[in-house]
Amino acid sequence: MALRHNLKMIGFGKAVAGMAGAAVRILADHVVAGHAHILVPEGMLDAVTSTRPATLPPADSPIVFHECAANNMPDAAAVAATKRVLETADSCVAVRGRA
């Protein structure tokens, strides 16, 4: 599949914020706005911002971060974010983190 401003991204996990930052710096022109959803544990963005801010995507990035699942437990925010991911997941490239 050729990149023609048609890239959708989803990601989830503790490490994915930095991976999403790297991906968007390389592929930003191709990411479809509104179709780049990154799910991270509650509080993770603050942690990354205070320790490794340069790894996050730039402020004007098309990526939407969803902080959810406090204490790794499903919550309403996780359900809502998952619904957004499912809407996007018809064809996408996934950025995936591992614990």
N, C-alpha and C positions, 0 to 999 in steps of 0.2 A: 504494500500500500504506500503510495507516494504521499509525502506531506504537502498538503495544499490548503493550509489554514483550516484543517479538519481534525486536529488532534484533541481528543478528550482524555482527561486524566482522572484517575481515582487513586487514592492511597489511604492507608490506615496503619496505625501503630506509633510506637514511641520514636522511632528513628526516621520516620517518613518526612518530617518537616524539612530536615536538611537535604534529603534526596529530592524533594519537590523543588527546593530552591535551586539546586544544581540543574535539574531538568528544565525549569522555566528559563534559566539564564541561557540555555542552549536552544530551546525550542519555543520561546515565548511568542514569536510571530505566528506560529502554527496552532497555538492552543485556542480552542473555541471558548470565548468568554461565556461564563455561566455553566460550563461543562467541565470544570476542573475542581473536584471536591476532595479535600484531604481531611481525614478524620484522625484526630489526635486525642490522647487522654486529657481530661480536664487539668489545667495548670501547666501543660507541656509547653505552650507557646511562651508563657512567662519565663519558664526555666531556660528555654533556648534563647530567648531574647536577652536574658541576663548573662548567659555563659558563651554563646556562639552566635551573636546576632548576624554576622556576615553570611551565615549559612542559610538564612531564611530568604524567601523570594522578596524582590523589591516591593515597595508599597503599592506600586501601580500594576502589580502582577494580576493575571486573570484567575489566579488560584483563590478559591474560597476555603478557608479553614473552618472546621467544625470541631470545637472542643466539647467532648461528651464522655459518657461512661466513667463517671467519677469512681475511683477505686476499682476500675476495671469491671464495673457492674453495669448492666444495661439500664438505661434511664430514658426519659422522654426525649432528651436531646439526641441520644444515640439512635432512637427509632426514627426521628425526623431526618437526621443526617443520612441514615441508611435509605430512606425513601428517595432522597435526592440522588444518591449514588445509583440506585436502581433505575431511575429515570435517565441517567447518563450512560449507564453500562451497556447499552445496545451495541456499541462498538467503541472501544477505548483502549488506551495504553495504561497499565496500572503501575504506579510507583508503590512498592510494598516495603514495609519495615518489618523487622524481626526483633522480638524481645530478647 
